[in-house]
Amino acid sequence: MAVTLEQARRVGCTCLKALLRFAFMVANNLVAIPSYVLYLIVLQPLRMLDSESFWYIEGVLFKWLLAMVASWGWWAGYTVVEWGDDVKAVSEDEAMVLVNHQATGDVCTLMMCLQDKGTVVRQMMWLMDHIFKYTNFGIVSLIHGDFFIRQGKTHRDQQLVLLKDHLEKYYRSRNRKWIVLFPEGGFLRKRRETSQAFAKKNNLPFLKHVTLPRLGATQVILKTLVAPQENGTPAGGDAVIKESKSKGLQWVIDTTIAYPKGEPIDIQTWILGYRQPTVTHVHYRIFPVKDVPAEPEALTDWLYQRFIEKEDLLTHFYETGAFPPPKGQTKAISREMTLSNLWLVGIQSLAFLSGGMWYCIFQYLYHCLF
């Protein structure tokens, strides 16, 4: 079929826009990430004198970096509508966030929709696949204290021990509040067939829109972070001081991400913006941690039930375009998540100004030394 002039023009405009967006993203990364690292190097004396203030500043810088990532999608028209419980009500409490995983864009979606949840973004810890350690954002996550987990049976036991040590050393010493993980252990398209085979073998429900979750990381987090002042688990270093003030993990936030027609957004689309404006839907359900069983078998059943519920939520969404109302209610209420363009422009401008400042400083030092 012949390509019309109008179609060629649209394709050309899309390619040009994608190229310009990519160039901006590269420039943004080249100034923002080194600036983040350099600011924290300069602030190392503060870390020794007042670690709480140091990690507060680091958290603010971290939130700004995530806001820059969110802005790439926001300005491309990739917005978010939220459903279910209002998580702002627990934004100052400690919570574990369980999320279904469909594509790399899931992380970007969370970076966006958590921006307006108080101090959550600057005080959160992420659990992510170890491959992200080697991306452009890896150095930021390493400094922030996120945990990179290596998948596979041969690494599983060792990784869980390392996760426990990591939580004890960094979680409260850096005043973390929320911890985000993807219990499925991989993308839906990669794990669905294996999960369905496992379900059939063990007489478990057949799931199409999610996969059966893995227990290990969830169990370690609950054992390590729930009511530490009662179980006496030391958190390591200056975290012992924080521990005495903490109520421990109080909530589990079951988060379900749904894309129209089940077509997830990947990181390439988020960066290049070649897909038409898309509304991603995020559903929250909050559980008190006291209602979450501690025993492995009961916890496994509880976790499976959450993902069976996710399956029902997503089935309803794909059939109707909306999530179902909570039990006892006749209508589901949605909330549009918004970001301030002025604030995003301000953060981007600060990044480029910081890059210019560091360049001038290094130029001055170079001329002084040589």
N, C-alpha and C positions, 0 to 999 in steps of 0.2 A: 504494500500500500504506500502510495506517495506521501511524503511528508509535506504538509502545507507550510507556507511562510509563517503563519501565526504559530504553529507548533514548533517550528525551528527557532522562532524568536523566544518562545517560552523556555525551551530547553537551554538556549544560550544565556538567558537571564538567570536561570536556576544555577547553571554552571559558574557563571560570573559571581553570583552571590555566594555560592559555596566556596569559591576560591578566596574571596575577600574575607569571609568568616574564618576560614582556615588560617589565613595570614594574620588576622587579628588575634586568633587563639594562640598561635605560635609566639607572637610578640608579647601577648599577655603573660604566657608562661615564662618567657625569657626574662621578664622583669619582676613578676610577682613572686615566683618561687625562690629565686636567689635572694630577693629582698627579705622574704620571711626568714630564710636561713641566716642572713647577715644580721638582721635585727636581734635574733636570739643569740648569736655569737657575742655580739656587743653586750647583751644583757646577762651574760654568764656570772658576773660579780653579784648581780641582784639575786640570781638563783641560789648562790651560796649564803647570802645574807637573809633573804626573805623568799623562800621557794613558793609560798602561796601567791605572792604578788607576781612572781615570774610566770607561773602557770596560768594566772589570770590573763596576763598580757598575751601569752602564747595562744590561749583560747580565743581571744578576740581576733588575733591575726588569722587563726585557723578558720574561724567563722567567716571572715572576709574572703579568704581564698575559696571556700565552698560557695559563697555568694557569687563569686565571679563565675564559677562553673554553672551555677543555677541561672545566671544572666544569659548565658549562651542559649539555653533552651527557652527561657522566658521571652527573649527578643525574637526568637524564631516562631513564637506562638505556641510553644509546648507548655500548656498550663495544667493546673491540677485542681480537681474538685474533690473535697473530702467528705466522708460519710461516717456514720456510726458515732462512737464516743468522742467527746472533745478532749484530746490529750493535753491541751493547754492546762487543764485542771491539775495535772500531775507533773507538770514540766519542772518543778523544783524538787521532786522526789526522785529516788533511784528507781530505775525501771529497766527491764530487759525487753527489747523489741524483736519480735519474731516476724520475718518477712518472707513471702514467697518470692522465688527467683526465676525470671524469664529471660532477661537479657542484661547487658552491661548498663543500659539506660536506667535500670531499677535504682542503682546507686545515685545517679544524677537526679532522679525524681525525688528521692529522699533528701538529697542535699537542698533541693528547692523547697519541698513542703515543710521541712523542719525549721526553715529560716525564721519563721514568725512565731516560734514556740519558746519564747523567752531565752533562757541561757542554755537550752538543750544542745545546740550545735557546738558551742565552744567547750562543753563539758561532756561530750559523748566519746565513746570508744567504739571503733568498728572492728569486727572480725571479717577478714576477707581472704580470698585465695592468695597464696604466696606469690603468684605471678605478678600481682599488682605492685609488689615491692620493686619491680624492675621497670615500672612505668615512670613517666615524668613526675607524677604525684607521690611516688614511693618515698622519697626523702622526707616529704612533709608528714606522711603517715608514720614513718619511723620516729621522727622527733616528737610527734604528738602522742605517741604511745599506742597506736593501733596494733592489733595482733594479726600476723599473717599465718594462716593455717595451711599446711600441706595436706592435700587430699590423698586417699589411697589406704588400703588395709595395712600395708607395710609400715606406714607412718602414724597410724591412728593413735595407738597407745602413747607413743612418745609425744605426739602433738598435744594430747590432753594434759599430760604432765607439764609440758611447757606452758600451756594456757593457764593452768592453775598458778604456776610460779609467776607468770606475767601479771595476772590479776592481783596477786598478793603484793607484788612489787610496785605496780604503777597505778592501779585503779584509784585508790583513795589518796595516795601520795600526791596525785595530780588533780584531786577533787573531781573525779569523773562521776557523772550521775546516770547517764543512759548508756547502755551497751547494745549494739545492733548486730544481729547475726541472721544468716540465711540457712535455716536448719536442713534444707533439702540437699545442701552440699554441692550444688552445681545448677546449671541452667536447665529449665524444663525440657527443652528439646533434646538435651544430651542424656538426661536421666529417666525420662518417662518410660521408655521400653523396659529398662532394667527394673524400675520400680513396679511396673505392672506385672512383670514376671514374678517378682518377690511377693506381691500381694496375692496373686493366684496360688502360689505355692503354700502360702500361710493363711489362706482363707480370709484375706483382708479385702476391703472395698476396692473396686476398680476405679482409679482416678485418671481423668484426662487433662484437667487444667492445673493440677499440682502433682507433686510426687510425695511419697511417704518420707517424712523427715527422719533425720538421724538424731540419736539421743545424746551422744557424747558431750559436745560443747555445751548444750543446754544444761545438762546435769552438773558439769563442772562449775558453770557460772552460778547456778543455784546453791550448790554446796559451799562455794567460796564467798559469795556476796550476801547471802541471806542472813540477817541478824548476826553480824560478826561480834557485836558486843556481848552476845549470849554464848556463842560457841567458842569464843576466845581465840579465833584464828588470827595470828598476827599478820599484818599487811606489809610489813617490811619497811625499814627506814623511818622517815618522818610520817609515813602513813599511819603509824600507831596513834599519833595525835589525832588525825582525822577520824580514825576508827571510833574513838570514844565519843565523837560528836554525831556519828552517823547512825541512822535508824536501820541501816542495811537496805537491801533490795526490797522494795515495797510492792511493785507492780510488774505484771507481764502484759505487754501491749501487743496483741495479735494484729498484725498489719497485713492487709491484702491489697496488692496492686493489680489493677485491671486496665487493659488497653482496649480501645474500641476495636471490635472484630477480632480480638485476640492477637493483634499485630503489635508486638512490643517495639519500643524504640531502643536502638542500640547507641553506643557512644559515638559512632561515626555520624549517625543522623543528628544526634544532639549537637555535634560540633559543626557539621556542614549545613544543617538546616534545609536539606533538599526535600524533606517530606512536608506535606501540607500541614498547617496548624492543627495540633491534636490536643485533646483534653484527656489527660490520664486521671483515672479515678482511684482514690486510696481510701480504704475502709479500715477503721480502727475499732478494736474491742479490748477493753481494759479488764484485767483479772487481778484481784488482790493476790499477792504471792502466798498468803496463808491458805488459799484455796487450791494451790498447786501441790500435788503429792510429791513427797521426797523419795519414796522407794522406787527403784529403777523400773520395775514392771508396771506399777501404777502410773509413773511419770510417762513411760512409753505410751500407755493407753491414752493418757491425757493429751499428749502431744499429737498422737495420731488423730484424735478427735478434733483437735484444732484444724488440722489440714483437711479432714473430711468436711468440716464446716466451710473452709475456704473453697473447696470444690463446689459446695452448694451455692455459696455466694457468687462465685464466678459463673456458674451455670445460669443462675438467675440474671446476672448482669448481661451475659452474652445474648440471652433471649429477649431481655426487655430494655437494655441500655441503662439500667439503674440497679442499685443494690436493694435487697428486700428490707422492709421496715423491721425494727427490733420486735421481739415477741411482746405481745400486748399492745402494739401500736398499729395503726392503720396506714400510716404514711412515713416513708423514709425521708429524712431531711438532709439535704446536701449543703455544703459550704464552699464557696469559691475561695481558693487560696490566692492571695495577691502579694506582689512585691512592689516596692516603690522604685520607679525608674530613676528618680532623683538620687536615691540612696545607692542604687547600683552604679550609676554614672560616677558618683562621688568616690566609691570604692575603687572602681577602675582607674579613675584619675589619680587617686592616691598611689596606686600600684605603679603607674608610669612615672609619677613624680619621684617616688622612692627609687625606681630604677635609674632615673637621671641623677639623683643625689648620690647614689653609690658609685655611679660612673665618674662623677666629678671628684669624689673622694679618692678613688683609685688613681685617677689621672694626676691628682695633686701629689699623692704619695709616690707615684712613679717618678715624677719630675724632681721631687725632693731627694729621692734615693739615687737616681741615675742622672 
